[in-house]
Amino acid sequence: MVLSKAASQSDVSVHSTFASRYVRHSLPRYKMSENSIPKEAAYQIINDELMLDGNPRLNLASFVTTWMEPECDRLVMTAINKNYVDMDEYPVTTELQNRCVNIIAHLFNAPLGDDETAVGVGTVGSSEAIMLAGLAFKRKWQNKMKELGKPHDKPNIVTGANVQVCWEKFARYFEVELKEVKLTEGYYVMDPDKAVEMVDENTICVAAILGSTLNGEFEDVKRLNDLLLEKNKQTGWDTPIHVDAASGGFIAPFLYPELEWDFRLPLVKSINVSGHKYGLVYAGIGWAIWRTKDDLPDELIFHINYLGSDQPTFTLNFSKGSSQIIAQYYQLIRLGYEGYRNIMENCQENAMVLKEGLEKTGRFTIVSKDHGVPLVAFSLKDNSRHNEFEISDMLRRYGWIVPAYTMPPDAQHITVLRVVIREDFSRTLAERLVLDIEKIMHELDTIPSRVTEKITTDEEHAVVVKKTALEVQREITDAWKKMVADHKKKTKGVC
């Protein structure tokens, strides 16, 4: 099934001005051409199209790393032709992955003995890591229910409504009921008390988020652990916890070392983290770490020998590149604890600069928390005339990519803008972004509302009337005429 769509039904050819030095005929857009073309032409055609992509450094929607040191870039290019799954052929790469797993497991306070190795695996991202952790929980629950002679066909998992879409994918793909704790205005993460109330005998685990995608907030894993311990004691169940630390796993150990969220809590059995977020590696690397070997059922691990030796494997895919694993090891040994702490502190400070700048405008309510992932989520105090989606759209004129979105149920009436602060987002950029937002707000003040206007008959009832396209166009035209006239008065006709 093809999920992609053609951008244009009429234009079925690819054209390039400079490539015409080598190729005079256009190329078919969605079919393979009959003849080869020079390498210079192929490069130029693709390069021309890629110019229209956004600037990754100004993509403030993404948590994913967009800059690494040149030395790390060189290592990535050196290993770009290595298939990680060929462990026998590339034993050093395999050893580097094992070192990463153990370093991260110790960072998360796994209960390892002096001679004990950690249990974990590198993945293509946190989505795959979550799928693997979820499968481990499901299989352990099924085995337990079979031993007890009880039905094992209706597993469920408890999460907050703020979880990333990969949790919904896991539930749908692997036939697990997703029980979501609804959000409320002003509280945009999972409530531990409500989550524990939803737990029953068929719950394979409760998933806590260390760094909500919506506002960066850390969920209270410690309270969840304590409440769940008490419920397990009362019921005789052994419902565990998985921590989705995709964003916060490389932040909390350095900014909040005293915060108990990891394997220090007895019910936390597995943790996922994205190396390509605050692990500071380009897209394509995540990690799944288990507390002990007992938490990963043996029957989920496959053994193959057709690549030269017996190799255990527990992944959803098979072949994958080695570059990101090598880059992760580079960052871990290059930066060390000191380096990661300095970078995370700098990100947090720049987030405060942006937050304070937005607050000074008097136009926004800050939705994010100071304690959590370094990002700033904010909404308009007054969105009766213009909304957050318009601001997001207008910011693209300045090159900024800032997403606007509505909160999940039951806070879907709240719309926010979110700026993720990464290592390559400087204080200067933060200050420039505030200035550009102020320009946009001033411009919005001079033009009429694009969509609706409120007609209030009394304090209790308000009727929202949609304007016609002609009415909107006339108002916009009148507003621009007024702006031009005012400008002429100020300049007295001199440009």
N, C-alpha and C positions, 0 to 999 in steps of 0.2 A: 504494500500500500504506500503510495507516494503522498507524503504530508506537505511537501513544498508546493508553492503556487507560483506560476509565472507572473512576473511583474507587469508584463504587457502582452496582450494577446495579439496586437498588430505588429509590433517590432520583434521580429524573430531572428535578428542578426546582431552581431557584436561589431561595433565600429571603433576605431582608434585613430586619431589624427596622426600621431608620430609614428605609429606602427606602419603607416602607409608607405614609409621609406622602404619597407621590406615586403609588405603585402598590399596589393591594390584592391583585393576583393574582400568583402565582409565575410565574417565567419558565422555559421549557424549558432544560435544561442542555446538551443536545447537538444541538439543532435551533434554527434561527432562528425567533424568535417572529413571529407574524402582524402585530403592531402595534408601533409605536414607543413608547418610554418617555421621560420627561423626562430631560434631561442630568444633573440633580442625582441622580436615581435611579440612572442608569447608573454615575455616579461612586461613589456610596455603596456600591452592590452590590460593585463591584470592589475598592474600598478596604477594605471589611470582610473580604473573603477574603484580601487581601494582608497583613493584620495577622498572619496565621498563618505567614508566611514568617519565616525566621531573620533576625537582625540582620546585615547585611553587614559591619559593623565587627568583629563577633565571629566571623565566619566565618574561622577560622584554617586551614581546609583549602585555601583558594584563594590563588594567587599574584597574582590579578587586582586591580587598583587599585579601591578603594572610596571614595576621597575625593580631591577636587580643590578648588582655591581657588574661591571664588564668582565671581571674574572669569572664570575658565576655564569654569565652568558657564554663565555668560551667553553666552560665545562659542559654546558647544555648542548652546544653545537658539536662538541667532540663525541658525545654519547648519543646523538640523535638517531643514529642508525642501529642502536642496540635494542633488541627485543628483550624486555626484562624476563619474560617467561623462560628463556633459554638459560636456566640457572647453572647448568653444568658447563656451558660455554662461557658464561660471564660470572664466575664465582665471586669476584670482588664486588660486583654490583649487588649481588645477593647479600654479601656480608655487610655492605653499606646500608641496605634496607634493614637488616637485623639490628644494626647499631642504632638506626633511627627509632625503631620500635622500642628498644630498651631505654634509650634516652627519654623518649616521650612517656613511657610507662613510669619511669622514676620521677619525671616532672609531675605526673598525676598521682604520685604517692602509692603506686601499686605495692602490695605486701610481698616483696620479693626477698628471698634469702640471698646470702652472699654469692652462692654459686648457682643461683636460679635465674633462668632467662625468662624474659617477658613473653606474653602471648599476644600477638597482634599481627596485622598485615597492612601493607600499603595498598591503597585503592586509587581509583581515578578521581575521587572526590568524596565528600561526606555523604552524598546520596548513596553511593555503593556501600560505604561503610555502614550506613544505617540499615540498608537492606540486609547485610550480612549479620549485623547484631540482632535485628528483628527475627531473622530466620533461626538464630541460635536460641533466642527466647522461646519462639514458637515450638521448636523441636523439644526443648527441655520440658516445657509445659505438657506437650503431648505425651512424652514418655512417662511423666509423673501421673497423668490422668489414666493412662493405660494400666499402670501398675496398681492404681486404686480401683480399677474396674469401672471408671466413670466415663461419660461421653467426652470426646475430645475433638469435636467437629465445629465448635463455635467459639474460637478464641477471640479475645478483644484486647485492645491496647488503649490506655488512657493518656490523653495529651491535652494541652491547651489549644484553643482555636487559633493561636498565633503561630503554630508550627509551620515550618517550610513545607512546600508541596511534596517533597520526597516522602514525607510520612504518609500522605494520602496515597501516593503511588504504592508504597509498601503494603498498605492496608488493602488496596484494590487488587494489586497483582498477586498477593499471596493469601487472599481471602481471610483477612483479619478485620473484625469490626473495629472501627475507629470511634472511640467515645471521647468527644471533645468538651472541655470545660469552656463555657462561653465567657467572653470578656465583658467588662463593664466600662463605662466612661470614666476615665481617670485611672483605671487599673487594667493595663494592656498585656498582662502575662497570666499564666495559669495560677489560680488560687489553690495552694496545697490542700487546704481543708476540703474544698469542693472536689478536688481530684481524688482524694482518698475515699470520699463518700461514694464515688462512682466505681470503685474497685470491687470486683466480685471474684468468685472462685475461678472464673474463666479468663481473668486478666493475666496476660503473659508478662506484662511489665507496665510501669508508668514512665513516660518519657518527659524529662525535664529539660528545659532549654537554657543553656548558659550563654545568653546573648541573643535576645529576640531579634529577628529580622526586622520587625516593625519599628522598635524604638531602642534597641540595644540593651534593654534591661536584663539583668540576671534574675532567673527565677530562684526561689528560696529552696534549694535542694536539701539543706540541713533540716528545715522544718518538715519537708516532705518525707525525709528519711525517718524522722522521729515519729511522725503520725503513722506512717506505714508500719514501723516496728510494732507500735501499740496494736494496730489492727491485726497484723499477722499473729501476734501473741493471743489476741482474743479469739480469732477464728481458726488458728492452726494452719493458715496458709503461709506461703513463703514468697509473696509477690515482690519481685525485685525492681530496681530502678535502672534505667539507661539515661545517661546524660548526653544530650546533643550539644557538644561544645564546639560546633563547627566554627563559630566566630570567636567565642570567648576562651577557648582552650589554650591559646597562646597569649592571652591577655591576663587572666586571673592569676596565674602563678607568679607573674612579675609585678603587677600593680596591686594585687590583693592577696598576698601569700597566706594571710591568716584566715581567709574565707574557706570554709569547709564545704566543698561541693564534689570532691573527687573520691578516690578509693579510700580516703580516710573514713568515709561513711560506709558502714557494713553492707547496706543494701544496694550500693552502686556496683553493678556487675560488669558493665561495659561502658566505654566512652568513645565517641567519635570526634575527630577534629580535622579541620581543613588546613592542610599545609599550604594551600594556595591562597589562603586569606591572611591571617596575621602570623602564619608560619613563614610568610614572606617569600613564597615561591610562585612562579607563574602558574597559570591554570593547568590542572590535571593531576593533582596529588591530594589525597586524603589519607587518614589513618583510623583504623579500628583497633582498639586496645581492650583486652579482657582482663578481669581481675586475676583469675587463675585459670589453669588448664581445665578444671572441672566445669567452668562456665561456657566452654565451647565444646559441644557434643562431637565426639570422634567421628560419628557417621556423616557429618557434614564436610569432613576433610577428604579430598580425593588424592590418590597417589598415582602418578604417571611415571613411566620409565622409557618412553619412546624418544626422549631428547638426550639420552645418554646415561641417566642414573635415576634412582628412585627420588621423586620430587613430590612433596606434599603441596597441595594447592587448595585454597579456599577463597575463591573470587567468583564474581558473576560473569566476568569476561575472561579471556585467556591472554592473547597478545596485548602488550602495552609497552610504551616507551620507557626507557631507563632514565631519561634526562631529568625528570622532576624529582626522582628519588635521589639522584646525585646532587641536585641543587638543594634539596632539603638538608642533606648531610652537610653540604658546604655552609649553609646558614647556621646550622646548629653549632658547628665547631668554630666558624668565623666569628660569630657574635657572642656566643656563650650567654650565661645568665645576665652579665652586665650589659651586653649589647642589646639584648631583647628588652631589658628593663628600660634602658635609655630611649629606645625607639617608641615603646608603648607610652612612656611618660610624655614624650614629645607630641605624640598623637593626641593624648588627652589634653595637653595644654592648648594645642591648636583648636581642638573642639571647643574649649572654653572661650577662646578668642572669638570664634564664630558665634557661639551662643550669646555672648555678651553683646556683640555687635548687632545681632538680630533683636535682642531685647531693647536696646537703646532706640531702635526705630519706633517702638511703641505699637507696632502693627501685628506682632506675632505672639502666640502662646507656645512655649517650649513644651513638647510632649515627652521628649527623651529624659533620661536620668543622668546625673553626673557620674553615678556609680554603675559601670558596665562597659559595653563596647564604645570606643570613641566615635560617636556619631552625634548628629544634631537632627532631631525630628521636630518639626514645628508646623503650626497651622495658623491661619488668619484669625484674628480676633473678630473681625467683621467680614463675612463672606457674602453679604447680602447683594452686593453689586458685581463682585468679581471673585473667582475662586482659585484654589491652589493649582488646578490644572492649567489655568491661563498663565500663572507665574512660571510653571514648569515649561510650558510651550515657549514663552517669551525669553526664558533664559538661554534657550538654544541659539538665539541670535548672537549671544556673546560667546558661544562655544561650550557653555556649561551643560552637562547632562544631569539633571536633578529630577528624580521621579516624584510623582504625586500619586497617592493611592488612598483608598478607603480602608478603614480598619475592618477586621473580621467580625462576625456576629458575637455579641449583641452590641457592638460599638460601631456598626457600619455607617452610622450617620456622621462619623468623624473622618475628615479628610486631612492628610498630612503631607508635607514635603520632607524628604530625608536626604541629608548629606553625610556620606561615609567618609571619615577621616583616615586616610591611609598614610604610609610612611612618606610618600612623595607629595603629600598635600601640605604645603608650607604655610607659615603664618601670613606671608605676603599674599598667597592665593586666598586665604580665608578673608583677609581684609578687602581684597578686590571683589570677592563674591558678594560681600555685604554691600559694597558700593553699587554693584550692578543690580542687586535686588532693590536697593533704594531708587535707582533710576526707573526700574520697571514699575514700582509702586507709584511713583510720581506720574508716569505715563498712563497707568490704569486709572488714576484719579481724574484724568482729563477726558477720558472716553466713557461713553455710556455702557451699561451692562449689556453683554452680548446675547443673553438668553432669556432671562425672566425679570419681572418686576413684581413687587409685592403690593397688593391693594388691601390695606387693613381697614376693616369696617368697625371692629372693636378690638379690645385687648385679647379676647379669647379666641377669635376666629380671624384667620388671615387667608386670603385667596391668592394663589400664585397664578398669574396669567402669562402665558407664553406670547412673546411678541412675534409678529410676522417678519419674514425675511426683509420685506420692503421697509418696515418700520425700523428695524435694526440698521439697515443700510443708510436710511435717512439720518438717523441719529449719529452714526459714525461720520457721515459726510459733514453734517453740521458741526460736529466737534472738531474735525480737522480744519474746516474753514475758520473756526474761531481761533485755533492755535496759530494758523498762518497769519491771520489778521493781527493777533497780539504780537507775534514776532516782528511784523513790519512796523508796528508802532514803536517797539523797543529799539529797532535798528534804524528807523526813519528811512527805510528803503535802501539802506546801504548794506551790501552783503560782504 
